[in-house]
Amino acid sequence: MKSTHRDQTDASARTPKKRNASKIIGYGVLALMLLLAVAVLWNYPKLDLISGFSAKSVASAHFLDGRSVDSISQSDNDIDLVRLARNAVDDAGKAATSTVFGLKERKAVFRPGLGAVLIDDDFDVDAPYEVPHRAQPDLTTPFPYGNAEPKDTVFQNVDYPKLEAAVARAFDKSGPKLKRTRAVLVVYKDHILAEHYAPGFTKKSRILGWSMTKSITATYFGILQKQRKIDVFATAPVAQWQKDDRRKITINDLLHMNSGLAWEEDYTKISDVTKMLFQARDMTVVQAEKEAVAAPDTKWNYSSGTSNLLSGILRKQFSSQQQYLDFWYAALIDRIGMNSMLVETDMSGHFVGSSYAWATTRDWAKFGLLYLHKGKWQRDQVFDPSWVDYVTTPTTGSDGRYGAHFWLNTGGYYKDAPRDMYSANGFQGQRVFIIPSKGLVIVRLGLTEDPAFDFNGFVRDIVASVK
């Protein structure tokens, strides 16, 4: 009986503890749910942008580069808030959808020839559309003037062990993924000195250049200028500006990002750029609708909206959509054999000249080589040599960091790199560095910017290996 009484006493003593523990757990779950609800409500206006980014990213990377949804979610979409999205792919329907906590579903559809486009409820997925006519790639001529394997060449003035060590340092080894480099390519005197890819990527992988696309867009103005079909110093042909002071804005001002127009380029919140990329049907008109906050050529303000406005100005140079589509490829992309490159369009059919060019690492390098050779591609002068001087002339107010849709090192931003270096730059550390004094083009593609990736040290060490 004593034993039974003790057991009953112990059991009665334990019961309140269990109940208290259950209450604590219950309160914890409730608190967690409340915190989650607050977080969702706080970020609810952003959910449309988050799921939009995710759906577009998945559709592009999956259908253009053949990568799995899991790999895209764990790499391209491994960004604050964006990682909350849940993604699904419809291979038969060539579409991707994303939601956040089951809310704000967004859809991106893939159209061969035009790439993926993030759509809204009014977009007619069955409507016919035109695609650019593409040239066939040259599979017999070695890189860079064709797509065959490059010839092996050994330069006596290159310290190859030093070069290989510099390239190896650009990549993560075992352990935490900090540098997150996907590809590095070093070209010297038209020959590949070094080429390396992270696991899962190869010389055939198409990789998004993000804002390196801006430098592609600007190049078309150099081409048209050489053809005497456009004057970059003329006022911009934007009808709604003709009744106010904005009529003074020139194409030159737009190319140098100093139009004086209002614009907020902030990817961490709802801003002009995120609303444009993930909500606008026609991205070419968003910047055009902004008011002037400064006189032209007095205030530098980096703007993706400006680059898409320039894409719209390019469209005005052609009498048909087909001519506009074909021009981007015939005048530049296929003309120099960047056959893997595809520039995606928005819902209105305009090329997203700010952000959405995809290409292999070798084809990105070809673009750098075109500039290294001052517009000459073998015997074909694509743009006038003076265009290089134009794009590398610093913009007013940029402290020597920016030219005409290219980034500069004139002011010594990369303190250990040559001052004549300039580059096409993109979000998450996409770079095509052009170094005329060293005859080098260096491509780095990845998912990290400074300081996680030391670009100054990266360029310094590669340059030091070429004596």
Secondary structure as a PSIPRED ss2 file (coil, helix, strand):
# PSIPRED VFORMAT (PSIPRED V4.0)

   1 M C   1.000  0.000  0.000
   2 K H   0.000  1.000  0.000
   3 S H   0.000  1.000  0.000
   4 T H   0.000  1.000  0.000
   5 H H   0.000  1.000  0.000
   6 R H   0.000  1.000  0.000
   7 D H   0.000  1.000  0.000
   8 Q H   0.000  1.000  0.000
   9 T H   0.000  1.000  0.000
  10 D H   0.000  1.000  0.000
  11 A H   0.000  1.000  0.000
  12 S H   0.000  1.000  0.000
  13 A H   0.000  1.000  0.000
  14 R H   0.000  1.000  0.000
  15 T H   0.000  1.000  0.000
  16 P H   0.000  1.000  0.000
  17 K H   0.000  1.000  0.000
  18 K H   0.000  1.000  0.000
  19 R H   0.000  1.000  0.000
  20 N H   0.000  1.000  0.000
  21 A H   0.000  1.000  0.000
  22 S H   0.000  1.000  0.000
  23 K H   0.000  1.000  0.000
  24 I H   0.000  1.000  0.000
  25 I H   0.000  1.000  0.000
  26 G H   0.000  1.000  0.000
  27 Y H   0.000  1.000  0.000
  28 G H   0.000  1.000  0.000
  29 V H   0.000  1.000  0.000
  30 L H   0.000  1.000  0.000
  31 A H   0.000  1.000  0.000
  32 L H   0.000  1.000  0.000
  33 M H   0.000  1.000  0.000
  34 L H   0.000  1.000  0.000
  35 L H   0.000  1.000  0.000
  36 L H   0.000  1.000  0.000
  37 A H   0.000  1.000  0.000
  38 V H   0.000  1.000  0.000
  39 A H   0.000  1.000  0.000
  40 V H   0.000  1.000  0.000
  41 L H   0.000  1.000  0.000
  42 W H   0.000  1.000  0.000
  43 N H   0.000  1.000  0.000
  44 Y H   0.000  1.000  0.000
  45 P H   0.000  1.000  0.000
  46 K H   0.000  1.000  0.000
  47 L H   0.000  1.000  0.000
  48 D H   0.000  1.000  0.000
  49 L H   0.000  1.000  0.000
  50 I H   0.000  1.000  0.000
  51 S H   0.000  1.000  0.000
  52 G H   0.000  1.000  0.000
  53 F H   0.000  1.000  0.000
  54 S H   0.000  1.000  0.000
  55 A H   0.000  1.000  0.000
  56 K H   0.000  1.000  0.000
  57 S H   0.000  1.000  0.000
  58 V H   0.000  1.000  0.000
  59 A H   0.000  1.000  0.000
  60 S H   0.000  1.000  0.000
  61 A H   0.000  1.000  0.000
  62 H H   0.000  1.000  0.000
  63 F H   0.000  1.000  0.000
  64 L H   0.000  1.000  0.000
  65 D H   0.000  1.000  0.000
  66 G C   1.000  0.000  0.000
  67 R C   1.000  0.000  0.000
  68 S C   1.000  0.000  0.000
  69 V H   0.000  1.000  0.000
  70 D H   0.000  1.000  0.000
  71 S H   0.000  1.000  0.000
  72 I H   0.000  1.000  0.000
  73 S H   0.000  1.000  0.000
  74 Q H   0.000  1.000  0.000
  75 S C   1.000  0.000  0.000
  76 D C   1.000  0.000  0.000
  77 N C   1.000  0.000  0.000
  78 D C   1.000  0.000  0.000
  79 I C   1.000  0.000  0.000
  80 D C   1.000  0.000  0.000
  81 L C   1.000  0.000  0.000
  82 V H   0.000  1.000  0.000
  83 R H   0.000  1.000  0.000
  84 L H   0.000  1.000  0.000
  85 A E   0.000  0.000  1.000
  86 R E   0.000  0.000  1.000
  87 N E   0.000  0.000  1.000
  88 A E   0.000  0.000  1.000
  89 V E   0.000  0.000  1.000
  90 D E   0.000  0.000  1.000
  91 D C   1.000  0.000  0.000
  92 A C   1.000  0.000  0.000
  93 G C   1.000  0.000  0.000
  94 K C   1.000  0.000  0.000
  95 A E   0.000  0.000  1.000
  96 A E   0.000  0.000  1.000
  97 T E   0.000  0.000  1.000
  98 S E   0.000  0.000  1.000
  99 T E   0.000  0.000  1.000
 100 V E   0.000  0.000  1.000
 101 F C   1.000  0.000  0.000
 102 G C   1.000  0.000  0.000
 103 L E   0.000  0.000  1.000
 104 K E   0.000  0.000  1.000
 105 E E   0.000  0.000  1.000
 106 R E   0.000  0.000  1.000
 107 K E   0.000  0.000  1.000
 108 A E   0.000  0.000  1.000
 109 V E   0.000  0.000  1.000
 110 F E   0.000  0.000  1.000
 111 R E   0.000  0.000  1.000
 112 P C   1.000  0.000  0.000
 113 G C   1.000  0.000  0.000
 114 L C   1.000  0.000  0.000
 115 G E   0.000  0.000  1.000
 116 A E   0.000  0.000  1.000
 117 V E   0.000  0.000  1.000
 118 L E   0.000  0.000  1.000
 119 I E   0.000  0.000  1.000
 120 D C   1.000  0.000  0.000
 121 D C   1.000  0.000  0.000
 122 D C   1.000  0.000  0.000
 123 F C   1.000  0.000  0.000
 124 D C   1.000  0.000  0.000
 125 V C   1.000  0.000  0.000
 126 D C   1.000  0.000  0.000
 127 A C   1.000  0.000  0.000
 128 P C   1.000  0.000  0.000
 129 Y C   1.000  0.000  0.000
 130 E C   1.000  0.000  0.000
 131 V C   1.000  0.000  0.000
 132 P C   1.000  0.000  0.000
 133 H C   1.000  0.000  0.000
 134 R C   1.000  0.000  0.000
 135 A C   1.000  0.000  0.000
 136 Q C   1.000  0.000  0.000
 137 P C   1.000  0.000  0.000
 138 D C   1.000  0.000  0.000
 139 L C   1.000  0.000  0.000
 140 T C   1.000  0.000  0.000
 141 T C   1.000  0.000  0.000
 142 P E   0.000  0.000  1.000
 143 F C   1.000  0.000  0.000
 144 P C   1.000  0.000  0.000
 145 Y C   1.000  0.000  0.000
 146 G C   1.000  0.000  0.000
 147 N C   1.000  0.000  0.000
 148 A E   0.000  0.000  1.000
 149 E C   1.000  0.000  0.000
 150 P C   1.000  0.000  0.000
 151 K C   1.000  0.000  0.000
 152 D C   1.000  0.000  0.000
 153 T C   1.000  0.000  0.000
 154 V C   1.000  0.000  0.000
 155 F C   1.000  0.000  0.000
 156 Q C   1.000  0.000  0.000
 157 N C   1.000  0.000  0.000
 158 V E   0.000  0.000  1.000
 159 D C   1.000  0.000  0.000
 160 Y H   0.000  1.000  0.000
 161 P H   0.000  1.000  0.000
 162 K H   0.000  1.000  0.000
 163 L H   0.000  1.000  0.000
 164 E H   0.000  1.000  0.000
 165 A H   0.000  1.000  0.000
 166 A H   0.000  1.000  0.000
 167 V H   0.000  1.000  0.000
 168 A H   0.000  1.000  0.000
 169 R C   1.000  0.000  0.000
 170 A C   1.000  0.000  0.000
 171 F C   1.000  0.000  0.000
 172 D C   1.000  0.000  0.000
 173 K C   1.000  0.000  0.000
 174 S C   1.000  0.000  0.000
 175 G C   1.000  0.000  0.000
 176 P C   1.000  0.000  0.000
 177 K C   1.000  0.000  0.000
 178 L C   1.000  0.000  0.000
 179 K C   1.000  0.000  0.000
 180 R C   1.000  0.000  0.000
 181 T E   0.000  0.000  1.000
 182 R E   0.000  0.000  1.000
 183 A E   0.000  0.000  1.000
 184 V E   0.000  0.000  1.000
 185 L E   0.000  0.000  1.000
 186 V E   0.000  0.000  1.000
 187 V E   0.000  0.000  1.000
 188 Y E   0.000  0.000  1.000
 189 K C   1.000  0.000  0.000
 190 D C   1.000  0.000  0.000
 191 H E   0.000  0.000  1.000
 192 I E   0.000  0.000  1.000
 193 L E   0.000  0.000  1.000
 194 A E   0.000  0.000  1.000
 195 E E   0.000  0.000  1.000
 196 H E   0.000  0.000  1.000
 197 Y E   0.000  0.000  1.000
 198 A C   1.000  0.000  0.000
 199 P C   1.000  0.000  0.000
 200 G C   1.000  0.000  0.000
 201 F C   1.000  0.000  0.000
 202 T C   1.000  0.000  0.000
 203 K C   1.000  0.000  0.000
 204 K C   1.000  0.000  0.000
 205 S C   1.000  0.000  0.000
 206 R C   1.000  0.000  0.000
 207 I E   0.000  0.000  1.000
 208 L E   0.000  0.000  1.000
 209 G C   1.000  0.000  0.000
 210 W C   1.000  0.000  0.000
 211 S C   1.000  0.000  0.000
 212 M H   0.000  1.000  0.000
 213 T H   0.000  1.000  0.000
 214 K H   0.000  1.000  0.000
 215 S H   0.000  1.000  0.000
 216 I H   0.000  1.000  0.000
 217 T H   0.000  1.000  0.000
 218 A H   0.000  1.000  0.000
 219 T H   0.000  1.000  0.000
 220 Y H   0.000  1.000  0.000
 221 F H   0.000  1.000  0.000
 222 G H   0.000  1.000  0.000
 223 I H   0.000  1.000  0.000
 224 L H   0.000  1.000  0.000
 225 Q H   0.000  1.000  0.000
 226 K H   0.000  1.000  0.000
 227 Q C   1.000  0.000  0.000
 228 R C   1.000  0.000  0.000
 229 K C   1.000  0.000  0.000
 230 I C   1.000  0.000  0.000
 231 D C   1.000  0.000  0.000
 232 V C   1.000  0.000  0.000
 233 F C   1.000  0.000  0.000
 234 A C   1.000  0.000  0.000
 235 T E   0.000  0.000  1.000
 236 A C   1.000  0.000  0.000
 237 P C   1.000  0.000  0.000
 238 V C   1.000  0.000  0.000
 239 A H   0.000  1.000  0.000
 240 Q H   0.000  1.000  0.000
 241 W H   0.000  1.000  0.000
 242 Q C   1.000  0.000  0.000
 243 K C   1.000  0.000  0.000
 244 D C   1.000  0.000  0.000
 245 D H   0.000  1.000  0.000
 246 R H   0.000  1.000  0.000
 247 R H   0.000  1.000  0.000
 248 K H   0.000  1.000  0.000
 249 I C   1.000  0.000  0.000
 250 T E   0.000  0.000  1.000
 251 I H   0.000  1.000  0.000
 252 N H   0.000  1.000  0.000
 253 D H   0.000  1.000  0.000
 254 L H   0.000  1.000  0.000
 255 L H   0.000  1.000  0.000
 256 H C   1.000  0.000  0.000
 257 M C   1.000  0.000  0.000
 258 N C   1.000  0.000  0.000
 259 S C   1.000  0.000  0.000
 260 G C   1.000  0.000  0.000
 261 L E   0.000  0.000  1.000
 262 A C   1.000  0.000  0.000
 263 W C   1.000  0.000  0.000
 264 E C   1.000  0.000  0.000
 265 E C   1.000  0.000  0.000
 266 D C   1.000  0.000  0.000
 267 Y C   1.000  0.000  0.000
 268 T C   1.000  0.000  0.000
 269 K C   1.000  0.000  0.000
 270 I C   1.000  0.000  0.000
 271 S C   1.000  0.000  0.000
 272 D H   0.000  1.000  0.000
 273 V H   0.000  1.000  0.000
 274 T H   0.000  1.000  0.000
 275 K H   0.000  1.000  0.000
 276 M H   0.000  1.000  0.000
 277 L H   0.000  1.000  0.000
 278 F H   0.000  1.000  0.000
 279 Q H   0.000  1.000  0.000
 280 A C   1.000  0.000  0.000
 281 R C   1.000  0.000  0.000
 282 D C   1.000  0.000  0.000
 283 M C   1.000  0.000  0.000
 284 T C   1.000  0.000  0.000
 285 V C   1.000  0.000  0.000
 286 V C   1.000  0.000  0.000
 287 Q H   0.000  1.000  0.000
 288 A H   0.000  1.000  0.000
 289 E H   0.000  1.000  0.000
 290 K C   1.000  0.000  0.000
 291 E C   1.000  0.000  0.000
 292 A E   0.000  0.000  1.000
 293 V C   1.000  0.000  0.000
 294 A C   1.000  0.000  0.000
 295 A C   1.000  0.000  0.000
 296 P C   1.000  0.000  0.000
 297 D C   1.000  0.000  0.000
 298 T C   1.000  0.000  0.000
 299 K C   1.000  0.000  0.000
 300 W C   1.000  0.000  0.000
 301 N C   1.000  0.000  0.000
 302 Y C   1.000  0.000  0.000
 303 S C   1.000  0.000  0.000
 304 S H   0.000  1.000  0.000
 305 G H   0.000  1.000  0.000
 306 T H   0.000  1.000  0.000
 307 S H   0.000  1.000  0.000
 308 N H   0.000  1.000  0.000
 309 L H   0.000  1.000  0.000
 310 L H   0.000  1.000  0.000
 311 S H   0.000  1.000  0.000
 312 G H   0.000  1.000  0.000
 313 I H   0.000  1.000  0.000
 314 L H   0.000  1.000  0.000
 315 R H   0.000  1.000  0.000
 316 K C   1.000  0.000  0.000
 317 Q C   1.000  0.000  0.000
 318 F C   1.000  0.000  0.000
 319 S C   1.000  0.000  0.000
 320 S C   1.000  0.000  0.000
 321 Q H   0.000  1.000  0.000
 322 Q H   0.000  1.000  0.000
 323 Q H   0.000  1.000  0.000
 324 Y H   0.000  1.000  0.000
 325 L H   0.000  1.000  0.000
 326 D H   0.000  1.000  0.000
 327 F H   0.000  1.000  0.000
 328 W H   0.000  1.000  0.000
 329 Y H   0.000  1.000  0.000
 330 A H   0.000  1.000  0.000
 331 A H   0.000  1.000  0.000
 332 L H   0.000  1.000  0.000
 333 I H   0.000  1.000  0.000
 334 D C   1.000  0.000  0.000
 335 R C   1.000  0.000  0.000
 336 I C   1.000  0.000  0.000
 337 G C   1.000  0.000  0.000
 338 M C   1.000  0.000  0.000
 339 N C   1.000  0.000  0.000
 340 S C   1.000  0.000  0.000
 341 M C   1.000  0.000  0.000
 342 L E   0.000  0.000  1.000
 343 V E   0.000  0.000  1.000
 344 E C   1.000  0.000  0.000
 345 T E   0.000  0.000  1.000
 346 D C   1.000  0.000  0.000
 347 M C   1.000  0.000  0.000
 348 S C   1.000  0.000  0.000
 349 G C   1.000  0.000  0.000
 350 H C   1.000  0.000  0.000
 351 F E   0.000  0.000  1.000
 352 V C   1.000  0.000  0.000
 353 G C   1.000  0.000  0.000
 354 S C   1.000  0.000  0.000
 355 S C   1.000  0.000  0.000
 356 Y C   1.000  0.000  0.000
 357 A E   0.000  0.000  1.000
 358 W E   0.000  0.000  1.000
 359 A E   0.000  0.000  1.000
 360 T C   1.000  0.000  0.000
 361 T H   0.000  1.000  0.000
 362 R H   0.000  1.000  0.000
 363 D H   0.000  1.000  0.000
 364 W H   0.000  1.000  0.000
 365 A H   0.000  1.000  0.000
 366 K H   0.000  1.000  0.000
 367 F H   0.000  1.000  0.000
 368 G H   0.000  1.000  0.000
 369 L H   0.000  1.000  0.000
 370 L H   0.000  1.000  0.000
 371 Y H   0.000  1.000  0.000
 372 L H   0.000  1.000  0.000
 373 H C   1.000  0.000  0.000
 374 K C   1.000  0.000  0.000
 375 G C   1.000  0.000  0.000
 376 K E   0.000  0.000  1.000
 377 W E   0.000  0.000  1.000
 378 Q C   1.000  0.000  0.000
 379 R C   1.000  0.000  0.000
 380 D E   0.000  0.000  1.000
 381 Q E   0.000  0.000  1.000
 382 V C   1.000  0.000  0.000
 383 F C   1.000  0.000  0.000
 384 D C   1.000  0.000  0.000
 385 P C   1.000  0.000  0.000
 386 S H   0.000  1.000  0.000
 387 W H   0.000  1.000  0.000
 388 V H   0.000  1.000  0.000
 389 D H   0.000  1.000  0.000
 390 Y H   0.000  1.000  0.000
 391 V H   0.000  1.000  0.000
 392 T C   1.000  0.000  0.000
 393 T C   1.000  0.000  0.000
 394 P C   1.000  0.000  0.000
 395 T C   1.000  0.000  0.000
 396 T C   1.000  0.000  0.000
 397 G C   1.000  0.000  0.000
 398 S C   1.000  0.000  0.000
 399 D C   1.000  0.000  0.000
 400 G C   1.000  0.000  0.000
 401 R C   1.000  0.000  0.000
 402 Y E   0.000  0.000  1.000
 403 G C   1.000  0.000  0.000
 404 A C   1.000  0.000  0.000
 405 H C   1.000  0.000  0.000
 406 F C   1.000  0.000  0.000
 407 W E   0.000  0.000  1.000
 408 L E   0.000  0.000  1.000
 409 N C   1.000  0.000  0.000
 410 T C   1.000  0.000  0.000
 411 G C   1.000  0.000  0.000
 412 G C   1.000  0.000  0.000
 413 Y C   1.000  0.000  0.000
 414 Y C   1.000  0.000  0.000
 415 K C   1.000  0.000  0.000
 416 D C   1.000  0.000  0.000
 417 A C   1.000  0.000  0.000
 418 P C   1.000  0.000  0.000
 419 R C   1.000  0.000  0.000
 420 D C   1.000  0.000  0.000
 421 M C   1.000  0.000  0.000
 422 Y E   0.000  0.000  1.000
 423 S E   0.000  0.000  1.000
 424 A E   0.000  0.000  1.000
 425 N E   0.000  0.000  1.000
 426 G E   0.000  0.000  1.000
 427 F C   1.000  0.000  0.000
 428 Q C   1.000  0.000  0.000
 429 G C   1.000  0.000  0.000
 430 Q E   0.000  0.000  1.000
 431 R E   0.000  0.000  1.000
 432 V E   0.000  0.000  1.000
 433 F E   0.000  0.000  1.000
 434 I E   0.000  0.000  1.000
 435 I E   0.000  0.000  1.000
 436 P H   0.000  1.000  0.000
 437 S H   0.000  1.000  0.000
 438 K H   0.000  1.000  0.000
 439 G C   1.000  0.000  0.000
 440 L E   0.000  0.000  1.000
 441 V E   0.000  0.000  1.000
 442 I E   0.000  0.000  1.000
 443 V E   0.000  0.000  1.000
 444 R E   0.000  0.000  1.000
 445 L E   0.000  0.000  1.000
 446 G E   0.000  0.000  1.000
 447 L C   1.000  0.000  0.000
 448 T C   1.000  0.000  0.000
 449 E C   1.000  0.000  0.000
 450 D C   1.000  0.000  0.000
 451 P C   1.000  0.000  0.000
 452 A C   1.000  0.000  0.000
 453 F C   1.000  0.000  0.000
 454 D C   1.000  0.000  0.000
 455 F H   0.000  1.000  0.000
 456 N H   0.000  1.000  0.000
 457 G H   0.000  1.000  0.000
 458 F H   0.000  1.000  0.000
 459 V H   0.000  1.000  0.000
 460 R H   0.000  1.000  0.000
 461 D H   0.000  1.000  0.000
 462 I H   0.000  1.000  0.000
 463 V H   0.000  1.000  0.000
 464 A H   0.000  1.000  0.000
 465 S C   1.000  0.000  0.000
 466 V E   0.000  0.000  1.000
 467 K C   1.000  0.000  0.000
